[in-house]
Amino acid sequence: MAADRSGTPVVRFDEIGSTNAEALARVTGAGAGSVLAPCWFVAARQTAGRGRRGRPWDSRPGNLYASLLLVDPAPPVRQPELCFVAALALYDAVRTVTGIDPLRIGVKWPNDVLIDGGKLAGILLEGTRLADGRGATVIGFGVNCARSPEDTPYPTANLASAGFPTEPESLRVALDVAMRDRLAQWDRGEGFSRTRESWLRCAFGLGRPVTVRLQGRETEGIFEALDFSGALVLRRPDGVRETIRAGDIFPSSAGLG
């Protein structure tokens, strides 16, 4: 185990199935060796990387594959808010490393980061309960530094093709600093109103027509706001406001509003 210049422990692998899975195994005692939190798990390549809802995540060398393990980051009811914390931290880190025009980068509800409208990264949060009753959360980041996945149902982007060749480790170091800052802002959930305001300032689609894909259906409307729990507030064409807690959003082709 090494430590980066900020002092956060880092466990590195040339190749591993999944950095998230390894972090969860280590913290629950199923993996070899002990680990203290916070701790980064970083791999040059993953053979079983995954995204939300168990979708496979293209994990060839050249991109950043890193998972941050946190133990007892907040009361359980507040831990889902970490998706907004993580998205903001990655947004901050990319801007720090690249100097990209803020008009080219944004966050998409709840925790994607986009460049020029294409998905730059995926963020996957997973949690477990430890034997002593505390909760542990792993935040996995897959960031397209050198290449983008192919055959995806949505546009993708990578830093190199956007004009910003970036070494994965340089981005991870910036991400570590940004995570510390955004976790402090969030303050175990007590500061979520500040996190929410920051997220809204760089949100993709806010005030515009969007399509939301839910389990088994789609709905369209104007992305009007986030409520104070982080749910998306959608104003449908009939004027009804719908609160959505889980789904995928895309620009609407209907030209609503």
Number of C-alpha atoms within 10 A of each C-alpha: 10 12 12 13 10 11 10 17 19 19 18 16 14 10 16 17 16 23 32 27 19 20 29 20 16 16 23 16 14 12 14 9 9 11 18 13 15 15 22 29 23 29 22 19 22 21 15 14 22 23 16 12 7 9 9 12 17 20 26 19 17 17 26 26 28 27 29 25 27 20 19 16 19 21 11 14 8 14 18 17 20 24 19 24 27 25 26 27 22 27 24 19 22 23 16 14 18 15 11 16 9 11 9 12 22 26 25 23 26 22 22 25 27 23 23 15 18 18 23 26 25 20 23 20 21 15 18 16 14 14 9 6 9 14 18 23 27 27 21 28 25 21 28 27 24 21 20 25 16 10 8 8 6 10 16 20 23 25 22 15 13 16 10 16 14 20 16 20 16 12 21 23 17 19 24 20 16 22 21 14 15 23 19 14 18 21 15 17 23 13 14 22 16 15 22 20 12 16 24 18 11 18 22 23 20 19 15 15 24 26 20 22 15 14 9 5 7 12 15 22 26 23 24 18 17 21 14 10 13 22 17 24 18 26 21 19 14 7 10 10 16 16 15 15 14 14 14 15 21 16 15 17 10 11 12 13 11
